Amino acid sequence: DTGVSQDPRHKITKRGQNVTFRCDPISEHNRLYWYRQTLGQGPEFLTYFQNEAQLEKSRLLSDRFSAERPKGSFSTLEIQRTEQGDSAMYLCASSPGQGASYNEQFFGPGTRLTVL
Amino acid sequence: QKEVEQDPGPLSVPEGAIVSLNCTYSNSAFQYFMWYRQYSRKGPELLMYTYSSGNKEDGRFTAQVDKSSKYISLFIRDSQPSDSATYLCAMRAPRTGRRALTFGSGTRLQVQP
């Protein structure tokens, strides 16, 4: 399977704990995005990387959230001191840097986070 | 008011019907328009991508963009039960360094066999 992969697929944690999610983009896609989706809503943008550089961050990305893409390949999203309001599906997407599809974002299956 | 508005449905149609899904938007800078299909508890799957105004057809799917009315549509011909899903519109303005997509809240479609 050469699509975007995310790990874990499900995470249940207690309020106050830290969690980390991983995203592996489509091979050779140099752009990577994180979105958050709550029930009944469309995905909301969190942040965007071009290679290892974090170029865009949403105001939704509070100081408890941090994202990295250290080698320009996979990315991690960490949430510190989780709150019940963080419960959501966290989606990763990637897109190529050039070519006919460079504006198209391809999504992974998501990580569903439940904060108890 | 949200930048992108989409009727949440659910929209229920019989198998074989033509389905029309729509979004309106307020930001005239949007130039790139996409439709995604999302099955329950899965990630969105890109169906159609169009740039600026006009029509685009791919199999049973046709996407239309009317920038003068700030209105986009997705038509599904010969709808199948397997088309039952939530359909999300998404759009973006061509601003350097800005890649974030703005999504509608999705329309839930049910195709009855």
HADDOCK unambig.tbl for C-alpha pairs under 7 A between the chains (distance, minus, plus):
assign (segid A and resid 40 and name CA) (segid B and resid 105 and name CA) 6.63 0.50 0.50
assign (segid A and resid 41 and name CA) (segid B and resid 105 and name CA) 4.39 0.50 0.50
assign (segid A and resid 41 and name CA) (segid B and resid 106 and name CA) 6.73 0.50 0.50
assign (segid A and resid 42 and name CA) (segid B and resid 88 and name CA) 6.85 0.50 0.50
assign (segid A and resid 42 and name CA) (segid B and resid 103 and name CA) 5.43 0.50 0.50
assign (segid A and resid 42 and name CA) (segid B and resid 104 and name CA) 5.57 0.50 0.50
assign (segid A and resid 42 and name CA) (segid B and resid 105 and name CA) 4.21 0.50 0.50
assign (segid A and resid 42 and name CA) (segid B and resid 106 and name CA) 6.03 0.50 0.50
assign (segid A and resid 43 and name CA) (segid B and resid 103 and name CA) 6.24 0.50 0.50
assign (segid A and resid 45 and name CA) (segid B and resid 100 and name CA) 5.95 0.50 0.50
assign (segid A and resid 45 and name CA) (segid B and resid 101 and name CA) 6.81 0.50 0.50
assign (segid A and resid 55 and name CA) (segid B and resid 97 and name CA) 6.71 0.50 0.50
assign (segid A and resid 56 and name CA) (segid B and resid 98 and name CA) 6.74 0.50 0.50
assign (segid A and resid 91 and name CA) (segid B and resid 43 and name CA) 6.99 0.50 0.50
assign (segid A and resid 106 and name CA) (segid B and resid 46 and name CA) 6.59 0.50 0.50
assign (segid A and resid 107 and name CA) (segid B and resid 43 and name CA) 5.97 0.50 0.50
assign (segid A and resid 107 and name CA) (segid B and resid 44 and name CA) 5.94 0.50 0.50
assign (segid A and resid 107 and name CA) (segid B and resid 45 and name CA) 6.63 0.50 0.50
assign (segid A and resid 108 and name CA) (segid B and resid 43 and name CA) 5.59 0.50 0.50
assign (segid A and resid 109 and name CA) (segid B and resid 42 and name CA) 5.26 0.50 0.50
assign (segid A and resid 109 and name CA) (segid B and resid 43 and name CA) 4.18 0.50 0.50
assign (segid A and resid 110 and name CA) (segid B and resid 42 and name CA) 6.86 0.50 0.50
assign (segid A and resid 110 and name CA) (segid B and resid 43 and name CA) 5.70 0.50 0.50
